[in-house]
């Protein structure tokens, strides 16, 4: 009986957390300035969970560059940052990180070059053990940044920042 109650509670929690999506933002109406030769340009977007584009707050959210928030990802949106060249860590975090591990990845950004980064998510295998795996696992998903191509930057440009 207790297991049935726990299962119903878990299903209700998952359904309620999936129902919240970030509100769409307005498109940035100005064009991007030309890239300064002393800076690197980086495009960020929310990626995929398997083959599905991420859209819920448990999947998308702030992007951190060396532990400083530089923008937020959302479905069908991307943002652009011009920054000083060098090696820096990037971490993508869901807005509501329920049992998610946010992996930091080092990227080297070169002056005058453009890099495209997608914030993707994958399951950690906790579901292999069914409901018990989901209940008792420390993490059930992992969010990670990965380099992609310009073709992956679909959607609306919503923000531009120069650091």
N, C-alpha and C positions, 0 to 999 in steps of 0.2 A: 504493500500500500504506500509506504513512504517513497519507494522508488517511482511509483506512478505520479505522485504529487511532485516530486523533484523533476520528472520528465516534463510534466505539464508546465511547471514554472520555467524551465529552461526554454521550451518552445515559445512560450509567451514573451520571454525576454528577447529571444532572437528575432521574433517577428516585430516587436516594438522598436528594437534598435535599428532594424533594417528600414523602418518606415520613415526615418528622418533623413532628409536630403538637404544639403546646403542650398540656400536660395541662389538662383542664377544672378550673376553680376552683369553690369552693363559693359559693353565692349569699350575698349580704350579707343577713342576716336582719333587720336593723333598718330602719325606714322612714327616708327622708330627712327631715331637719329642714326647717321652712319656710325659704325663701330670705330671708336678711337683706337689707333694702333697700339696704345699703351695699355689697353684693357682687353679682357676676354668677355665674350657674350655667351650667356647660358640661358637656354629655354627650358622651362619645367612644365610638366603636365601630370595629371593623374593617369596612371597606366591601366593595367588589366589585372584581373584575378583570373588566371587561366586564360580563357578566350573571351571573357566578359569584361567590358569597360566598367571600371569602378565608378560608383556614384553616391553611395551612402556615407554618412558621417563616420561610420565604423570603418570605412575604407580610405577616405580622402581627408586631407587636412593640411596642417602647417608643414613647410619644408624648412629645415635648419641647415645653415652653412656654418661650420665650426661652432655649433650650439647656439647660433643666433637666428631667430626666425626671419626669413627673407620674403616669404609669401605663402599663399595657400593654394593648394590644388583643388580642383573640382571637375566634375564630368563636363566634357566638351569645352574646356577652358585651358589656357596656358598663360604663363607669365614669363617675363624676360628680365634678366639681371645682367648689367655690365659690372665687372669686378676686376680687381687687380689680379694679374697672373700669379700662379703658384699652386701648390698642392693644398687642398682643403678637404675636410670631411663633409659629406652631405648625408642627411638623414630625413626620411619622410615619415611623418607620424599621422595616424588617423585623428580626427577631431575628437572622437570618442573611442579611445584605444582599448576595447574590451579584449583582454587576453591576447594582445598583439605584441610581438617583439619587433622593434624598429631597428633595423641593421644600419650601422654607419659604414659608408664606403668612401674611400679616398679617391679623389679625382685630381688630375693635374690640368689646370687651365692655362693655356698659352696665349700670350699677347697677340691680338689681331685674329684670333680663331674663335669659331662658334661651336658650342657643344650643346647637344640636345639630351635632356635627362627625363626619363619617365619614372614615376613612383609606382612600382608594381607591388603586388601582394600574392602570397602563396600560402597554402595550408601547410602546417608543420607535421602532419601525420597523426595528430591526436585523435582525429575522427576514426582512425583505423580500429580503435578500441570502443567504438560506438559512443553511447551517451556517457559512459564512465570516463572515457578518454577526454571528452569535452568538459566534463565537470571537474575532473581532477588535474588536468594538464595545466601547467603554468602558462603556456602559450598555445593557441590553436592556429594563429596566423603569424606571418612574418611580412613586414613591409620593407622594401629595399629599393634604392635608386639604381637605375641602370642606364647606360648610354644607348641612345637610339638614333634614328635618322630624322631628318627634317620631315619626311612623309608621315612620321608618327605624331607630329605636332598639329593635330586636327582640332578644330573648334575656334573659339573666340579668344583673341588677345585681351586680357583684362587688366594687366598691370605691367609697368616698366619701371625699373629702379636702377640707378647708378650708384654703386658703393664706392 
